[in-house]
Amino acid sequence: MPKRAFELIVSGAGPVGLATAIAARVALGPRARILVCDPLLRRPRRSLLAYALSAAPRRLLENIGAWRRLGPVQPIERMEITDSELRDIVRQSFLTFEADMASGEPLAVMVGHDDLVMALIETARASSIEFREESISAIAQRGTSVEVTLSSGETLAAGVLAACDGAQSIVRERAKIPVVSWDYQREAIVATVQTERDHEGCAVQHFLPAGTLALLPLPSRRFSIVWVEKPEDAKRLCEMPKEDFEFELQRRAGHAFGKLSVVEGPQHYPLRLQIARRFHAERLVLLGDAAHTTHPLAGQGLNLGLRDVGFLMQQFADAARLGLDIGTAEQLEGYERSRRAETVVTLGTADTLFGLFTTPAARALRDAGLGIVDCSTPIKSALMRQAAGEAGELPELLRREPVDV
Ligand SMILES: Cc1cc2nc3c(=O)[nH]c(=O)nc-3n(C[C@H](O)[C@H](O)[C@H](O)COP(=O)(O)OP(=O)(O)OC[C@H]3O[C@@H](n4cnc5c(N)ncnc54)[C@H](O)[C@@H]3O)c2cc1C
């Protein structure tokens, strides 16, 4: 059996895996050996995804030193929600949220996937995180270590293995952790579009009969669009000539921002709800999409994943301060307890919204509901606090106070 050389091995160099490795450096100190494995390390797939990051996950990125390495980001100052039929001439707004002018805190901040991963890789290198451009092919628990076999056949041992290898996680499969999962029978079309008129940081979510169309503001008068359709329609739309695609997009988006011209994309992504039955096994934890995936209409997938990182690291830091082993069943159960309820509620809320907005008969009900929420400042404030991820007790890395890095 190889000697336990690493405190932590992370499988997956997506945003959650990289944030886990850097945050572990903060939690465990400079002497801990931390390794990230990903077969696509030097040739990551180019992604058009852009994330609306809420306040607490953003603070995690600030507290681990990655935020300052990002290029220009776009704050969302206002959000409008409309509910209409495709043929309606006006997309009437039923609910609006405004940024809190007093605190200067935007509703969320838009960050491109590729920019975020680049900033995290730079931060990880500066934090002496080690990398292997390999996948993990086998795992075995041995005493107080987990033994990890890489695709090259090399075997390494660590105190804990963090599975951050995405929705199709091999590590989760090897650990025989089952998932509860269902297919939404919808795909998200993602593209970057240029607008004619300035969006002034306004995000718009149009609820239409087939699904949602979100226009999420990016710097330089651009939007990241997330447009949900049935799989056969998504395929047809993505394969049509650019001018026809733009015409269909404009029909749905309306003319509030002038002409919309596609500058990148479209790409399309299947949508599933998925949650692992357990977020840990012996010497193993699941974070991010390896643990849960959700419908993007509430923009919560990565936000949840970064919150996983904050809660796991609080567990690790508390154990390390007392000189305890970070990978015992008790520690990993503590992480699971801190994450399961919030994850189930977040996935359930997105699922309920999806059902409510794709049932034509529920339109009168939801419009009445949206109208009531729009008129009630306390309900809106509570919803905004929930979306910002600031409800309940937060671990250190998700709080506002700066942490030593
Ligand atoms: C259309 C759309 C819009 C979205 N919008 C938002 C939003 O606005 N806000 C938000 O919070 N979330 C959003 N999300 C969700 C977000 O994209 C995911 O939650 C997030 O990317 C998950 O990150 P991750 O690091 O867990 O997984 P991934 O990004 O999937 O990364 C997994 C990594 O693991 C690597 N890997 C795979 N197999 C192995 C292996 N065997 N060994 C080692 N490495 C491996 C992969 O190469 C990859 O680098 C959206 C999702 C979609 C589809």
The ligand as a Gaussian input file, in Angstrom:
#p B3LYP/6-31G(d) Opt

LIG

0 1
 C      -27.545000      26.120000     -18.957000
 C      -26.987000      26.152000     -17.571000
 C      -26.932000      27.368000     -16.867000
 C      -26.444000      27.416000     -15.574000
 N      -26.439000      28.609000     -14.902000
 C      -26.035000      28.656000     -13.619000
 C      -26.049000      29.904000     -12.874000
 O      -26.432000      30.964000     -13.370000
 N      -25.650000      29.880000     -11.587000
 C      -25.221000      28.734000     -10.983000
 O      -24.872000      28.757000      -9.802000
 N      -25.156000      27.553000     -11.666000
 C      -25.562000      27.482000     -12.966000
 N      -25.495000      26.290000     -13.650000
 C      -24.964000      25.063000     -12.976000
 C      -23.431000      24.961000     -13.109000
 O      -23.077000      24.917000     -14.469000
 C      -22.902000      23.703000     -12.418000
 O      -23.526000      23.535000     -11.175000
 C      -21.382000      23.796000     -12.220000
 O      -20.716000      23.863000     -13.464000
 C      -20.877000      22.563000     -11.474000
 O      -19.479000      22.639000     -11.353000
 P      -18.642000      21.356000     -10.940000
 O      -17.219000      21.826000     -10.779000
 O      -19.309000      20.640000      -9.828000
 O      -18.754000      20.359000     -12.179000
 P      -18.198000      20.518000     -13.704000
 O      -18.186000      21.957000     -14.112000
 O      -19.011000      19.558000     -14.514000
 O      -16.694000      20.000000     -13.609000
 C      -16.377000      18.634000     -13.458000
 C      -14.892000      18.433000     -13.784000
 O      -14.552000      17.056000     -13.522000
 C      -13.693000      16.564000     -14.548000
 N      -13.794000      15.085000     -14.562000
 C      -14.755000      14.325000     -15.135000
 N      -14.495000      13.016000     -14.923000
 C      -13.333000      12.934000     -14.189000
 C      -12.568000      11.870000     -13.618000
 N      -12.900000      10.566000     -13.790000
 N      -11.465000      12.162000     -12.895000
 C      -11.094000      13.447000     -12.708000
 N      -11.786000      14.507000     -13.229000
 C      -12.898000      14.264000     -13.937000
 C      -14.215000      17.263000     -15.804000
 O      -13.200000      17.306000     -16.808000
 C      -14.551000      18.669000     -15.263000
 O      -13.430000      19.535000     -15.338000
 C      -25.971000      26.226000     -14.961000
 C      -25.979000      25.010000     -15.673000
 C      -26.491000      24.968000     -16.966000
 C      -26.518000      23.654000     -17.728000

